[in-house]
Structure formats: structure tokens, C-alpha cells
Amino acid sequence: MEYKIVNNITNSRIEAKLDTEVIGLVDYELTDEKVMIVPHTEVNTKYEGQGIAGAMTKALLDFAETNGYRVLPICPYTKTYIDRHPEYHKLL
């Protein structure tokens, strides 16, 4: 299975796409204070356990870092990912 990770800026979310189907997403909200609020991560149940959530979260955090955003992880998955990847601690 080959999926693509894309930043759907219009809908403020990172998506994992398999062909035209969205199989996972990470929602975010950008504030005027350069904070990225991350409330939710989800992966279609038939694609769970394949590293998709991690790939989307990495893309999200790389986008935040490149664009100078601090991250407020409301989503437990995003919080745990940052805790386990020290290179992203500076974004908190």
C-alpha cells in the first residue's frame, strides 16, 4: 500500500491519501499568535497499525517548525509523539 501525506491547508488538516480516499487526518488550527492547536488525529480502522498516524504527525510538526509555529497538542496521540521525539520538544 502506497499512501501520500498532504497538507490540506484549505481544511486545516494533514491527510493521508490512498489514491483519492482520505484514510487518515490530523486536524490543526493556526492562531495569530503563531500557535498551532492540534485537537484530533484519526486513521481509518482498516489502516491502523501501519505507521500512518506517525507519518502524518511528523509532517504536521515539520510544517509547524518550518513556519515558526509553537504547538499546543490537545490530541493525546500528538502529545505522546512529541514526548517520544525529543527533536520536537522545542515546539512546545
Helices and strands as residue ranges (DSSP letters): E 4-8, G 9-11, E 13-18, E 21-30, E 35-43, G 45-47, H 52-66, E 70-73, H 76-84, G 86-91
